[in-house]
Amino acid sequence: MIRSVLKGSGSALPARVVSNQELAERLDTSDEWIRERTGITQRYIAGEGETTSTLATAAARAALADAGLEPGEIDLIVLATATPDSTFPATAVQVQHALGSTGSAAFDVAAVCSGFLYALGAADSMLRTGMASRALVIGAETFSRILDWEDRTTCVLFGDGAGAIVLGAEEVAEDGPGVLATRLHAAGEHRELLYVDGGPSTTGTVGKLRMKGREVFRHAVVNLAAVLEEVLEAADFAATDIDWVVPHQANLRILDATARKLQLPIEKVVVTVDRHANTSAASVPLAFDVARRDGRIKPGDLVMMEAMGGGFTWGASLLRM
């Protein structure tokens, strides 16, 4: 069978680190308040000259180097972001140009924190059907540019960054590596719980992020547990078969609650929210790259990726390394 097999991964972060203490000096908050409610201790914030496309390009270069491939060997770039450099052209096209991957298909996916899972699903489908042979799948954000820095309930939660993976279409045995199953969902009726209050067609402005955190938490735990079970059933595995869960890094409490609901030990969950905060579409590939490079995720492991974001959108994908 033809599967999308992981060939490499990479990530990139802005130069500037912003601690909880630094935020506490200008907001009505404290390091203790942020840690207790989110598990976050710091985040990276993009500075002058750092954009979604520059971070995405750096992550893509790292993933290509890890895969031992040149940009010209890529024929598909799918980039997930809610904070593109421009309304158009797609940020993926800018990354394509920066890499020199001439002639490859390139487009953006907008599904906020679930964006990387949606991008992975799209790339996997195109690889398995022969529309492409090698793909860069990227999640990149500069969420700091759409935050209301006077709203302590939201601005302390987010950070900037990018993560990328390289996939290649390969013929493998049934028990071989690759993307085994992906499931994606959306529920537009919950838009008002997590959204940005602007846009080209409505206000003509970028807008700022608005969120009702308690309601988002409740939906996240239920939806993520359900989609994980759905993917496991589709791939004919049990939760106990999973070696690692790489979740969207929204909040440590959500990660703990989802693990408990699936009866998974928290030790099997890759956690980077403490140092990266919530980087939206970048959080899953960022955490995945960290766990691969520190040796936790190894060849042969079963890895579950999952995320939920504004829309609501949510999804999960099971990979064998």
C-alpha positions in Angstrom: 0.0 0.0 0.0 1.0 3.6 -0.5 1.5 5.7 2.7 2.8 9.1 3.6 6.0 8.3 5.5 7.8 10.7 7.7 11.2 11.7 6.3 12.2 14.6 8.6 11.1 17.3 11.0 12.2 20.8 12.0 11.2 23.8 14.0 12.0 27.4 14.6 11.3 30.0 17.3 11.7 33.8 17.5 14.8 35.2 19.3 13.0 36.9 22.1 11.8 34.9 25.2 9.1 36.6 27.3 8.8 35.2 30.9 5.7 35.3 33.0 7.5 37.8 35.3 8.0 40.2 32.4 4.3 40.1 31.7 3.5 40.6 35.3 5.4 43.8 35.3 2.9 45.4 32.9 -0.3 43.4 33.5 -2.5 42.6 36.4 -1.2 39.1 36.7 1.6 37.1 38.3 3.9 34.2 37.5 2.0 32.0 40.0 -1.4 32.9 38.5 -0.3 31.9 35.0 1.5 28.7 36.1 -1.4 27.5 38.2 -4.0 28.0 35.4 -2.0 27.0 32.3 1.3 25.4 33.1 3.1 28.1 31.1 6.3 29.7 32.3 7.5 31.5 29.2 6.7 32.1 25.5 8.6 33.3 22.4 7.5 36.5 20.8 8.4 37.6 17.2 10.4 40.8 16.8 11.1 43.1 14.0 11.8 41.2 10.8 10.4 37.9 12.2 7.1 36.9 10.4 5.1 33.8 9.9 6.8 33.2 6.6 10.3 33.7 8.0 9.6 31.3 10.9 8.0 28.8 8.5 10.9 28.9 6.1 13.4 28.3 8.9 11.4 25.3 10.2 11.1 24.0 6.6 14.9 24.3 6.1 15.5 22.3 9.3 13.0 19.6 8.2 14.6 19.3 4.8 18.0 19.0 6.3 16.8 16.3 8.6 15.3 14.5 5.7 18.4 14.9 3.6 16.5 16.5 0.8 16.9 19.7 -1.3 14.0 22.2 -1.8 13.7 21.2 -5.4 12.8 17.6 -4.4 9.6 18.9 -2.8 6.5 19.1 -5.0 3.9 20.1 -2.4 3.9 22.7 0.4 0.9 22.9 2.7 1.1 25.6 5.4 -1.3 25.9 8.3 -1.6 29.4 9.8 -4.2 31.8 11.2 -1.7 34.7 11.0 -0.5 34.9 7.4 1.9 37.5 6.3 -0.7 38.9 3.9 -4.3 38.4 3.0 -2.9 37.0 -0.2 -0.8 35.6 -1.7 -0.6 32.5 0.6 2.2 32.4 3.0 3.0 28.9 1.6 3.9 30.6 -1.7 6.3 33.0 0.1 7.9 30.0 1.7 8.2 28.2 -1.6 10.0 31.2 -3.1 12.3 31.6 -0.1 13.2 27.9 -0.3 13.6 27.9 -4.1 11.2 25.0 -4.5 10.2 26.2 -8.0 7.1 24.7 -9.5 5.7 22.9 -6.4 2.1 23.3 -5.4 1.8 25.6 -2.4 -1.3 26.7 -0.4 -2.4 27.7 3.1 -4.9 26.0 5.4 -6.9 28.1 7.9 -8.2 25.9 10.8 -6.5 27.8 13.6 -5.0 25.5 16.3 -6.2 22.4 14.4 -4.6 23.7 11.2 -1.6 21.4 11.2 -3.9 18.3 11.4 -6.0 19.7 8.6 -2.8 20.4 6.6 -1.5 16.9 7.3 -4.8 15.4 6.2 -4.7 17.3 2.9 -1.1 16.4 2.2 -1.6 12.8 3.1 -4.5 12.5 0.7 -2.5 14.1 -2.2 0.5 11.9 -1.6 -1.6 8.7 -1.5 -3.5 9.5 -4.6 -0.3 10.4 -6.6 -0.8 14.1 -6.9 2.5 14.7 -5.2 5.5 12.5 -4.1 7.1 14.6 -1.4 5.4 17.2 0.8 6.4 19.9 3.3 3.7 20.2 6.0 4.1 23.3 8.1 2.4 25.0 11.0 3.5 28.6 11.6 2.1 31.5 13.6 2.9 35.0 14.9 -0.1 35.0 17.2 1.4 37.9 19.2 0.3 40.2 16.4 -3.4 39.5 17.0 -3.4 39.5 20.8 -5.0 42.2 23.0 -2.1 42.9 25.3 -4.5 44.5 27.8 -6.5 41.3 28.2 -4.6 39.1 30.7 -7.0 36.2 30.2 -5.8 35.7 26.7 -2.4 37.4 26.0 -0.6 35.3 28.6 -1.6 32.1 26.8 0.0 32.4 23.4 3.4 32.5 21.7 5.0 32.5 18.2 6.8 29.7 16.4 6.8 27.2 13.6 7.2 23.5 13.0 7.5 21.4 9.9 7.6 17.8 8.7 8.6 16.2 5.4 6.4 13.4 4.1 7.2 11.0 1.2 4.8 8.7 -0.6 6.2 5.2 -0.3 4.9 1.6 -0.9 5.0 -0.1 2.5 3.7 -3.3 4.2 0.6 -3.1 6.3 2.6 -3.0 9.5 5.0 -0.5 8.0 5.5 3.2 8.7 3.4 6.2 7.7 0.2 8.0 8.4 -2.3 5.3 9.4 -5.5 7.3 9.9 -6.7 10.9 10.2 -10.1 12.3 11.3 -11.2 15.9 11.1 -14.3 17.7 12.4 -15.8 21.2 12.7 -18.7 22.9 14.6 -19.3 26.4 13.4 -22.1 27.0 15.8 -19.4 27.6 18.5 -17.7 30.5 16.7 -18.4 33.0 19.4 -16.4 31.1 22.0 -13.0 31.6 20.2 -12.6 34.0 17.4 -10.9 37.2 16.1 -13.1 40.3 16.0 -11.9 41.5 12.5 -11.3 40.5 8.9 -11.0 41.8 5.4 -14.7 41.2 4.5 -16.2 42.5 7.8 -14.2 45.2 9.5 -11.3 45.7 7.0 -8.9 45.2 10.0 -7.0 42.3 11.4 -8.8 42.3 14.7 -7.9 40.8 18.1 -8.4 37.4 19.6 -11.4 36.9 21.9 -12.1 33.7 23.9 -14.4 32.3 26.5 -11.9 30.0 28.2 -14.1 27.9 30.4 -16.4 26.9 27.6 -13.5 26.2 25.3 -11.9 23.9 27.9 -15.2 21.9 28.3 -15.5 21.3 24.6 -11.8 20.6 24.1 -11.7 17.7 26.5 -14.9 16.0 25.1 -14.0 16.6 21.4 -10.4 15.5 21.7 -11.1 12.3 23.6 -13.8 11.4 21.0 -11.7 12.0 17.9 -8.8 10.1 19.4 -11.1 7.1 19.9 -12.3 7.5 16.4 -8.8 7.4 14.9 -7.8 4.4 17.0 -10.9 2.5 15.8 -10.2 3.4 12.2 -6.6 2.2 12.5 -7.6 -0.9 14.6 -5.5 0.0 17.7 -6.3 0.6 21.4 -5.2 3.5 23.5 -2.7 1.2 25.3 -0.9 0.7 22.0 0.1 4.4 21.7 3.7 5.1 22.5 3.3 8.9 22.4 0.5 11.5 22.2 1.6 14.8 20.7 -1.2 17.2 21.5 -2.0 20.8 20.7 -0.2 22.7 23.5 -3.1 24.9 24.7 -3.2 24.4 28.4 -1.7 21.8 30.8 -5.1 21.2 32.4 -6.5 20.2 29.0 -3.6 17.9 28.4 -4.1 16.2 31.8 -7.9 15.9 31.5 -7.7 14.4 28.0 -5.1 11.9 29.1 -7.3 10.9 32.1 -10.3 10.5 29.9 -8.4 8.1 27.7 -6.8 6.4 30.7 -3.4 7.3 29.3 -0.5 8.0 31.6 0.6 11.7 31.4 4.2 10.3 30.9 3.1 9.3 27.4 2.1 12.9 26.5 4.6 15.2 25.0 4.4 18.6 26.9 6.0 21.8 25.7 3.3 24.3 26.7 5.5 25.3 29.6 8.2 26.8 27.4 6.4 27.6 24.1 2.8 28.5 25.4 0.0 28.1 22.8 1.5 28.5 19.3 -1.8 27.6 17.6 -1.1 25.7 14.3 2.6 25.5 15.2 2.2 23.7 18.5 1.8 20.1 17.3 4.8 20.1 14.9 6.9 22.1 17.4 6.3 19.5 20.1 6.8 16.6 17.7 10.1 17.9 16.6 11.3 18.5 20.2 10.4 14.9 21.1 12.0 13.4 18.0 15.3 15.4 18.6 15.6 14.5 22.3 15.2 10.8 21.5 11.7 10.1 23.0 10.0 9.4 19.7 11.8 6.6 17.9 11.5 4.5 14.7 8.6 2.1 15.1 6.7 4.1 17.7 3.0 4.8 17.3 2.4 8.5 17.6 -1.0 10.2 18.0 -1.3 13.9 17.1 -4.4 15.8 18.1 -5.6 19.4 18.3 -8.7 21.6 18.7 -9.1 25.3 17.8 -11.4 28.1 16.9 -14.2 27.4 14.6 -14.5 25.0 16.4 -12.3 22.7 14.4 -10.6 19.5 15.8 -8.8 16.4 14.5 -6.3 13.7 15.2 -3.9 11.6 13.2 -2.1 8.3 14.0 1.4 7.8 12.6 3.8 4.9 12.8 7.4 6.1 12.8 
